[in-house]
Amino acid sequence: AFAAKRYGCRVPVMGVAFVLLWPMAYTDTNEAWRIADPRKRLQVASAGVLAELAVAAWATFLWPWLPEGELKTAAFFLATTSWLTTVAVNFSPFMRFDGYFVLSDWLDLPNLHERSFALARWRLREILFATGERPPEDFPPHRRRLLIAFAWVVWIYRLVVFFGIALVVYQFFIKLVGILLFAIEVGWFIVRPLAGELAAWRTLLPRALRGRRGALRMTLWLCALALPVALLFVPLPARMVVAGVVRPAEYLVIRAPVG
């Protein structure tokens, strides 16, 4: 917030945001896109992580000198766990946290996720249907390959994270509420984007089947997808030989009161 104000931005909201019922510090610095200099935007995006690292450095310095007690425990937490979680979560470019804006400013590519996703969807549709459509944006070949690879990494990362969050929500809540939250999490973050892409594929499929090349490609893709699905229904013979040790799970000592 201080970095944004220093460069003339308005900070309308500060406080605590609840991400899946977990409290996190929150500062609205969306007006940083009005700053023309990308280096200044980079300073605003990285200021939060740098502040956490500064706190961790001071906590590391003070920890050996503090007396035993809660203050020393808090300093130990800040010196070890806090900054690692900050770097791992906030500095990750795969979610719309500080790391995403840092990478966007460093590459000077606003709306990095949306633009890379559009390129990746275009490339995937060209591989599947070969419709010959132009890419949504013209980039140099190396930059285009980098953005497409980045989009795939983001998709895989989000799939694992969202499914993991859904499992955690299911485990830590009442089962009925957990099942409902699990369904909402999976449906909104995983099923909904897949359904939208499959709807786009349905419109492209007739165009792809008009030409002989497109029909041949679709046949090959269907065969490639049908093979692993068919293997799920074929019983495969397997034998496993392992060593085992049988021992009692509980011991009960009984002593007779008389001989």
Residue frames as qw, qx, qy, qz and C-alpha x, y, z in Angstrom:
[[0.000, 0.885, 0.465, 0.000, 0.00, 0.00, 0.00],
 [0.296, -0.793, 0.109, 0.521, 2.84, 2.44, 0.81],
 [0.395, -0.147, 0.603, 0.677, 4.55, 1.68, -2.50],
 [0.211, 0.602, 0.677, 0.367, 1.31, 2.26, -4.42],
 [0.118, -0.933, -0.288, 0.180, 0.63, 5.54, -2.62],
 [0.430, -0.557, 0.273, 0.656, 4.18, 6.68, -3.26],
 [0.232, 0.003, 0.642, 0.731, 3.58, 6.48, -7.02],
 [0.287, 0.091, -0.085, -0.950, 0.22, 8.25, -6.89],
 [0.397, -0.219, -0.819, -0.353, -2.19, 5.31, -6.77],
 [0.559, -0.374, 0.182, -0.717, -5.32, 5.18, -4.67],
 [0.228, 0.040, -0.958, 0.168, -5.61, 2.26, -2.23],
 [0.521, -0.363, -0.200, -0.746, -9.37, 1.89, -1.63],
 [0.890, -0.350, -0.106, -0.271, -9.37, -1.27, 0.49],
 [0.280, 0.435, -0.792, 0.323, -7.08, -2.83, 3.08],
 [0.706, -0.344, 0.303, -0.539, -7.91, -5.54, 5.58],
 [0.348, -0.211, 0.912, -0.044, -8.31, -9.29, 5.91],
 [0.669, 0.215, -0.394, -0.592, -9.73, -11.48, 3.14],
 [0.688, -0.160, 0.670, -0.229, -11.03, -14.97, 3.75],
 [0.477, 0.406, -0.667, -0.403, -9.83, -17.40, 1.09],
 [0.704, -0.114, -0.686, -0.143, -11.83, -20.60, 1.64],
 [0.664, -0.708, -0.191, -0.147, -12.47, -19.51, 5.24],
 [0.761, -0.205, -0.119, 0.604, -8.72, -18.95, 5.82],
 [0.044, -0.972, -0.093, 0.213, -7.78, -15.35, 6.81],
 [0.686, 0.137, 0.181, 0.691, -5.16, -13.59, 4.69],
 [0.123, -0.637, -0.051, 0.759, -3.94, -10.00, 4.68],
 [0.461, 0.584, 0.571, 0.347, -5.33, -8.13, 1.69],
 [0.084, -0.611, 0.032, 0.786, -4.51, -4.82, -0.01],
 [0.584, 0.682, 0.437, 0.060, -6.22, -3.57, -3.18],
 [0.237, -0.606, 0.330, 0.684, -3.50, -2.15, -5.44],
 [0.617, 0.471, 0.595, 0.206, -5.30, -2.63, -8.77],
 [0.246, 0.960, 0.066, -0.119, -4.67, 1.01, -9.71],
 [0.499, -0.555, 0.474, 0.467, -0.97, 0.16, -10.11],
 [0.614, 0.354, 0.579, 0.404, -1.70, -0.52, -13.80],
 [0.204, 0.962, 0.180, 0.031, -2.01, 3.23, -14.24],
 [0.393, -0.747, 0.373, 0.384, 1.72, 3.59, -13.55],
 [0.676, 0.691, -0.197, -0.162, 3.48, 3.89, -16.89],
 [0.148, 0.658, -0.732, 0.096, 6.95, 2.80, -15.72],
 [0.880, -0.086, -0.441, -0.154, 7.06, -1.04, -15.50],
 [0.482, 0.192, -0.641, 0.565, 9.88, -0.86, -12.92],
 [0.262, -0.233, 0.386, -0.853, 7.68, 1.14, -10.57],
 [0.823, -0.120, -0.178, -0.525, 4.82, -1.34, -11.09],
 [0.762, 0.108, -0.611, 0.185, 7.29, -4.11, -10.26],
 [0.139, 0.246, -0.593, 0.754, 8.16, -2.33, -7.01],
 [0.580, -0.196, 0.161, -0.774, 4.49, -2.12, -6.04],
 [0.883, -0.002, -0.364, -0.297, 3.88, -5.80, -6.85],
 [0.735, 0.103, -0.575, 0.345, 6.92, -7.04, -4.93],
 [0.100, -0.579, 0.366, -0.722, 6.64, -4.65, -1.95],
 [0.803, -0.406, 0.064, -0.431, 4.53, -7.02, 0.14],
 [0.963, 0.012, -0.198, 0.183, 6.90, -9.97, -0.23],
 [0.464, 0.475, -0.355, 0.658, 9.92, -7.73, 0.39],
 [0.381, -0.598, 0.257, -0.656, 8.30, -6.42, 3.57],
 [0.943, -0.280, -0.012, -0.181, 7.73, -10.00, 4.78],
 [0.838, 0.229, -0.267, 0.417, 11.35, -10.86, 4.05],
 [0.121, 0.599, -0.341, 0.715, 12.50, -7.78, 6.00],
 [0.683, -0.510, 0.178, -0.492, 10.38, -8.86, 8.97],
 [0.990, -0.058, -0.116, 0.064, 11.85, -12.36, 8.72],
 [0.596, 0.444, -0.345, 0.573, 15.38, -10.94, 8.68],
 [0.200, -0.593, 0.351, -0.696, 14.76, -8.86, 11.82],
 [0.873, -0.346, 0.072, -0.337, 13.12, -11.85, 13.52],
 [0.913, 0.158, -0.259, 0.272, 16.15, -13.99, 12.69],
 [0.316, 0.533, -0.385, 0.684, 18.43, -11.35, 14.17],
 [0.408, -0.520, 0.298, -0.689, 16.39, -10.94, 17.37],
 [0.897, -0.191, -0.312, -0.247, 15.59, -14.61, 18.00],
 [0.720, 0.062, -0.542, 0.429, 18.91, -15.61, 19.70],
 [0.154, 0.257, -0.401, 0.866, 18.74, -12.61, 22.05],
 [0.560, -0.413, -0.120, -0.709, 15.15, -12.87, 23.19],
 [0.309, -0.263, 0.800, -0.442, 14.33, -14.62, 26.49],
 [0.076, -0.167, -0.970, -0.158, 12.45, -17.90, 26.47],
 [0.278, 0.431, 0.546, -0.663, 8.72, -17.38, 26.04],
 [0.539, 0.644, 0.536, -0.083, 5.99, -16.49, 23.57],
 [0.208, 0.902, -0.176, -0.336, 7.92, -13.60, 22.03],
 [0.193, -0.512, 0.777, 0.313, 10.85, -15.86, 21.16],
 [0.508, 0.250, 0.823, 0.048, 8.46, -18.47, 19.74],
 [0.441, 0.822, 0.282, -0.224, 6.83, -15.81, 17.57],
 [0.060, 0.814, -0.462, -0.348, 10.25, -14.62, 16.36],
 [0.382, -0.220, 0.870, 0.220, 11.17, -18.22, 15.52],
 [0.535, 0.533, 0.653, -0.062, 7.97, -18.63, 13.51],
 [0.326, 0.908, 0.006, -0.264, 8.60, -15.41, 11.59],
 [0.111, -0.713, 0.625, 0.298, 12.24, -16.35, 10.96],
 [0.284, -0.158, 0.925, 0.196, 11.50, -19.84, 9.61],
 [0.322, 0.418, 0.849, 0.030, 7.92, -20.60, 8.57],
 [0.247, 0.779, 0.322, -0.478, 6.32, -17.26, 7.77],
 [0.154, 0.694, -0.389, -0.585, 8.61, -16.09, 4.99],
 [0.174, -0.112, 0.922, 0.328, 8.74, -19.53, 3.37],
 [0.292, 0.555, 0.772, -0.103, 4.96, -19.69, 3.11],
 [0.194, 0.811, 0.070, -0.548, 4.93, -16.11, 1.80],
 [0.035, 0.519, -0.656, -0.547, 7.41, -16.89, -0.95],
 [0.197, 0.081, 0.960, 0.182, 5.72, -20.21, -1.78],
 [0.224, 0.652, 0.712, -0.130, 2.19, -18.78, -1.96],
 [0.135, 0.882, 0.146, -0.428, 2.37, -15.05, -2.68],
 [0.037, -0.662, 0.525, 0.534, 5.36, -15.22, -5.01],
 [0.488, 0.152, 0.830, 0.225, 3.88, -18.02, -7.13],
 [0.186, 0.270, -0.319, -0.889, 2.96, -16.72, -10.62],
 [0.121, -0.181, -0.921, -0.322, 0.39, -19.48, -11.12],
 [0.127, -0.725, -0.663, 0.139, -2.31, -17.72, -9.05],
 [0.145, 0.782, 0.162, 0.584, -3.28, -14.05, -9.09],
 [0.594, -0.726, -0.140, 0.317, -1.10, -13.15, -6.13],
 [0.142, -0.885, 0.248, 0.367, 1.98, -10.93, -5.93],
 [0.507, -0.271, 0.680, 0.454, 4.16, -13.27, -7.99],
 [0.494, 0.575, 0.612, 0.223, 1.76, -13.08, -10.93],
 [0.145, 0.982, 0.115, -0.046, 1.94, -9.28, -11.06],
 [0.386, -0.700, 0.463, 0.383, 5.72, -9.37, -10.62],
 [0.549, 0.041, 0.716, 0.429, 6.06, -11.69, -13.61],
 [0.374, 0.785, 0.478, 0.126, 3.60, -9.60, -15.65],
 [0.032, -0.978, 0.094, 0.183, 5.57, -6.42, -14.96],
 [0.487, -0.507, 0.584, 0.406, 8.89, -8.12, -15.60],
 [0.474, 0.227, 0.730, 0.438, 7.70, -9.41, -19.00],
 [0.169, 0.301, -0.070, -0.936, 5.70, -6.19, -19.59],
 [0.268, -0.196, -0.813, -0.478, 2.64, -8.31, -20.46],
 [0.428, -0.063, 0.398, -0.809, -0.55, -7.12, -18.75],
 [0.851, 0.092, 0.134, -0.499, -3.30, -9.74, -18.35],
 [0.062, 0.492, -0.856, -0.142, -0.68, -12.47, -18.57],
 [0.419, 0.065, 0.881, -0.209, -2.97, -15.34, -17.57],
 [0.616, 0.575, 0.354, -0.406, -5.78, -14.46, -19.98],
 [0.436, 0.735, -0.393, -0.340, -3.43, -13.93, -22.94],
 [0.015, -0.398, 0.915, 0.060, -1.42, -17.10, -22.34],
 [0.513, 0.199, 0.778, -0.305, -4.63, -19.11, -21.81],
 [0.620, 0.649, 0.084, -0.433, -6.00, -17.85, -25.12],
 [0.311, 0.636, -0.665, -0.236, -2.81, -18.92, -26.92],
 [0.212, -0.204, 0.948, -0.120, -2.83, -22.34, -25.24],
 [0.608, 0.383, 0.577, -0.388, -6.48, -22.93, -26.15],
 [0.557, 0.699, -0.217, -0.392, -5.76, -21.91, -29.74],
 [0.145, 0.529, -0.828, -0.115, -2.79, -24.27, -29.93],
 [0.391, 0.000, 0.886, -0.248, -4.75, -27.16, -28.43],
 [0.649, 0.532, 0.348, -0.418, -7.61, -26.66, -30.88],
 [0.450, 0.693, -0.465, -0.319, -5.17, -26.55, -33.77],
 [0.079, -0.348, 0.934, -0.016, -3.60, -29.84, -32.64],
 [0.451, 0.207, 0.813, -0.304, -6.99, -31.50, -32.31],
 [0.536, 0.652, 0.477, -0.246, -8.96, -30.01, -35.21],
 [0.436, -0.091, 0.474, 0.760, -6.43, -28.28, -37.55],
 [0.283, 0.808, 0.500, -0.129, -8.91, -25.55, -38.48],
 [0.534, 0.344, 0.201, 0.745, -6.18, -23.17, -39.62],
 [0.167, -0.945, -0.263, -0.103, -7.33, -20.25, -37.48],
 [0.351, 0.624, -0.313, 0.624, -4.92, -17.44, -36.72],
 [0.471, -0.247, -0.626, 0.570, -3.59, -17.12, -33.15],
 [0.167, -0.880, -0.440, 0.069, -5.37, -14.56, -30.95],
 [0.130, -0.945, 0.192, 0.231, -2.16, -12.48, -30.77],
 [0.773, 0.540, -0.206, 0.261, 1.00, -12.29, -32.83],
 [0.530, -0.770, 0.343, 0.097, 4.13, -12.99, -30.77],
 [0.269, 0.620, -0.729, -0.112, 7.63, -14.06, -31.79],
 [0.808, 0.002, -0.563, -0.174, 7.83, -17.89, -31.96],
 [0.446, 0.081, -0.724, 0.520, 9.94, -18.26, -28.80],
 [0.234, -0.103, 0.391, -0.884, 7.64, -15.93, -26.82],
 [0.737, -0.061, -0.249, -0.626, 4.58, -17.82, -28.08],
 [0.732, 0.010, -0.677, 0.073, 6.03, -21.19, -27.03],
 [0.204, 0.114, -0.635, 0.736, 6.94, -19.76, -23.62],
 [0.442, -0.096, 0.191, -0.871, 3.42, -18.41, -23.03],
 [0.802, -0.036, -0.424, -0.419, 1.78, -21.67, -24.13],
 [0.608, 0.041, -0.720, 0.331, 4.02, -23.69, -21.82],
 [0.030, -0.126, 0.499, -0.857, 3.30, -21.27, -18.98],
 [0.636, -0.117, -0.069, -0.760, -0.45, -21.67, -19.52],
 [0.804, -0.032, -0.579, -0.133, -0.20, -25.47, -19.35],
 [0.399, 0.075, -0.688, 0.601, 1.82, -25.30, -16.13],
 [0.285, -0.131, 0.294, -0.903, -0.79, -22.94, -14.63],
 [0.754, -0.094, -0.310, -0.571, -3.63, -25.30, -15.63],
 [0.734, -0.022, -0.662, 0.147, -1.95, -28.35, -14.12],
 [0.200, 0.117, -0.572, 0.787, -0.99, -26.42, -10.97],
 [0.446, -0.136, 0.137, -0.874, -4.53, -25.10, -10.50],
 [0.785, -0.088, -0.497, -0.359, -6.05, -28.52, -11.11],
 [0.606, -0.031, -0.692, 0.392, -3.91, -30.04, -8.34],
 [0.045, 0.089, -0.443, 0.891, -4.41, -27.09, -5.96],
 [0.543, -0.144, -0.058, -0.825, -8.18, -26.79, -6.42],
 [0.802, -0.126, -0.546, -0.207, -8.74, -30.53, -6.13],
 [0.491, 0.012, -0.660, 0.568, -6.52, -30.61, -3.03],
 [0.176, -0.130, 0.299, -0.929, -8.44, -27.70, -1.50],
 [0.703, -0.166, -0.303, -0.622, -11.71, -29.50, -2.23],
 [0.740, -0.097, -0.654, 0.126, -10.43, -32.61, -0.43],
 [0.252, 0.055, -0.550, 0.794, -9.28, -30.52, 2.55],
 [0.415, -0.164, 0.050, -0.894, -12.67, -28.78, 2.71],
 [0.781, -0.151, -0.482, -0.368, -14.40, -32.16, 2.61],
 [0.643, -0.037, -0.671, 0.367, -12.23, -33.55, 5.41],
 [0.221, 0.014, -0.478, 0.850, -12.43, -30.62, 7.83],
 [0.430, -0.121, 0.029, -0.894, -16.15, -29.80, 7.66],
 [0.638, 0.107, 0.628, -0.432, -19.27, -31.68, 8.63],
 [0.411, 0.026, 0.823, 0.392, -19.71, -34.35, 5.99],
 [0.354, 0.728, 0.587, 0.024, -22.91, -32.92, 4.51],
 [0.056, 0.954, -0.060, -0.288, -21.40, -29.43, 4.34],
 [0.376, -0.516, 0.632, 0.440, -18.08, -30.91, 3.19],
 [0.497, 0.295, 0.755, 0.309, -19.74, -32.74, 0.31],
 [0.268, 0.894, 0.356, -0.053, -21.57, -29.56, -0.71],
 [0.107, -0.892, 0.287, 0.333, -18.40, -27.43, -0.56],
 [0.499, -0.233, 0.730, 0.405, -16.45, -30.16, -2.39],
 [0.479, 0.551, 0.649, 0.216, -19.04, -30.17, -5.19],
 [0.141, 0.972, 0.118, -0.147, -19.02, -26.36, -5.41],
 [0.310, -0.723, 0.474, 0.396, -15.20, -26.23, -5.48],
 [0.482, -0.033, 0.775, 0.408, -14.83, -28.93, -8.14],
 [0.404, 0.683, 0.600, 0.098, -17.78, -27.67, -10.18],
 [0.094, 0.974, 0.062, -0.195, -16.78, -23.99, -10.23],
 [0.167, -0.800, 0.489, 0.304, -13.01, -24.29, -10.65],
 [0.328, -0.250, 0.856, 0.311, -12.62, -27.54, -12.63],
 [0.416, 0.425, 0.799, 0.087, -15.86, -28.67, -14.31],
 [0.266, 0.861, 0.258, -0.348, -17.02, -25.21, -15.44],
 [0.047, 0.720, -0.478, -0.501, -13.85, -24.33, -17.43],
 [0.275, -0.098, 0.910, 0.295, -13.78, -27.83, -18.96],
 [0.392, 0.591, 0.693, -0.127, -17.44, -27.56, -19.95],
 [0.229, 0.861, -0.015, -0.454, -16.80, -24.21, -21.64],
 [0.052, -0.541, 0.708, 0.450, -13.89, -25.64, -23.64],
 [0.332, 0.156, 0.921, 0.131, -15.87, -28.73, -24.64],
 [0.386, 0.747, 0.441, -0.312, -18.68, -26.48, -25.87],
 [0.169, 0.784, -0.360, -0.477, -16.16, -24.68, -28.10],
 [0.222, -0.257, 0.893, 0.296, -14.92, -28.05, -29.38],
 [0.459, 0.439, 0.763, -0.120, -18.46, -29.03, -30.36],
 [0.387, 0.844, 0.095, -0.358, -18.66, -26.01, -32.67],
 [0.052, 0.702, -0.615, -0.356, -15.26, -26.78, -34.20],
 [0.556, -0.078, 0.826, 0.049, -15.90, -30.49, -34.77],
 [0.671, 0.606, 0.420, -0.085, -18.11, -30.12, -37.90],
 [0.295, 0.899, -0.279, -0.166, -15.53, -27.82, -39.50],
 [0.268, -0.571, 0.767, 0.117, -12.75, -30.29, -38.76],
 [0.627, 0.107, 0.772, -0.011, -14.66, -33.24, -40.26],
 [0.587, 0.731, 0.073, -0.339, -15.28, -31.50, -43.59],
 [0.370, 0.730, -0.560, -0.130, -11.75, -32.07, -44.83],
 [0.924, 0.069, -0.375, 0.033, -10.01, -35.43, -45.22],
 [0.413, 0.382, -0.560, 0.608, -7.04, -34.28, -43.16],
 [0.358, -0.386, 0.375, -0.763, -9.21, -33.16, -40.28],
 [0.903, -0.140, -0.088, -0.396, -11.25, -36.38, -40.32],
 [0.812, 0.199, -0.485, 0.258, -8.08, -38.48, -40.29],
 [0.156, 0.404, -0.538, 0.723, -6.65, -36.46, -37.40],
 [0.606, -0.325, 0.229, -0.689, -9.85, -36.81, -35.38],
 [0.947, -0.013, -0.276, -0.166, -9.86, -40.57, -35.99],
 [0.622, 0.285, -0.553, 0.476, -6.28, -40.87, -34.75],
 [0.127, -0.395, 0.453, -0.789, -7.04, -38.78, -31.66],
 [0.796, -0.238, 0.032, -0.555, -10.13, -40.85, -30.85],
 [0.908, 0.082, -0.403, 0.080, -8.11, -44.06, -31.16],
 [0.387, 0.359, -0.548, 0.649, -5.36, -42.64, -28.96],
 [0.377, -0.344, 0.362, -0.780, -7.95, -41.66, -26.31],
 [0.883, -0.120, -0.156, -0.427, -9.88, -44.93, -26.58],
 [0.707, 0.241, -0.628, 0.218, -6.81, -47.09, -25.91],
 [0.112, 0.223, -0.687, 0.683, -6.13, -46.00, -22.29],
 [0.614, -0.134, 0.193, -0.753, -9.88, -46.02, -21.58],
 [0.877, 0.077, -0.391, -0.268, -10.16, -49.60, -22.90],
 [0.486, 0.272, -0.729, 0.397, -7.25, -50.68, -20.69],
 [0.316, -0.288, 0.488, -0.761, -9.29, -49.68, -17.64],
 [0.830, -0.010, 0.131, -0.542, -11.78, -52.45, -18.43],
 [0.800, 0.304, -0.517, -0.007, -9.28, -55.19, -19.35],
 [0.776, -0.600, 0.188, -0.043, -8.26, -57.39, -16.41],
 [0.435, 0.690, -0.561, 0.144, -4.48, -57.60, -16.38],
 [0.916, -0.260, -0.281, 0.119, -2.90, -60.70, -14.77],
 [0.121, 0.732, -0.463, 0.485, -0.48, -59.79, -12.02],
 [0.850, -0.364, -0.354, 0.141, 1.20, -61.62, -9.15],
 [0.005, 0.796, -0.375, 0.476, 3.03, -60.00, -6.27],
 [0.834, -0.210, -0.443, 0.253, 5.26, -61.88, -3.83],
 [0.052, -0.746, 0.312, -0.586, 6.12, -60.06, -0.60],
 [0.459, -0.033, -0.768, 0.444, 7.41, -61.00, 2.84],
 [0.448, -0.645, -0.154, -0.599, 5.14, -60.51, 5.81],
 [0.225, 0.114, -0.772, 0.583, 5.42, -60.61, 9.59],
 [0.539, -0.570, -0.472, -0.402, 2.43, -61.53, 11.73],
 [0.278, 0.041, -0.638, 0.717, 2.44, -60.19, 15.24],
 [0.170, -0.661, -0.713, 0.161, -0.28, -59.45, 17.80],
 [0.074, 0.687, 0.182, 0.699, -1.83, -56.02, 17.69],
 [0.425, -0.701, 0.185, -0.542, -2.43, -55.87, 21.44],
 [0.461, 0.124, -0.800, 0.364, -0.91, -57.49, 24.54],
 [0.611, -0.590, -0.030, -0.527, -2.85, -58.28, 27.73],
 [0.264, 0.304, -0.814, 0.418, -0.99, -59.40, 30.85],
 [0.751, -0.438, -0.233, -0.436, -3.09, -61.64, 33.12],
 [0.150, 0.354, -0.792, 0.473, -1.98, -62.58, 36.62],
 [0.625, -0.409, -0.640, -0.182, -3.83, -65.15, 38.67],
 [0.379, -0.735, 0.221, -0.518, -4.66, -64.01, 42.23],
 [0.748, -0.433, 0.484, -0.139, -3.72, -67.49, 43.58],
 [0.109, -0.449, 0.840, 0.287, -1.36, -70.23, 42.53]]
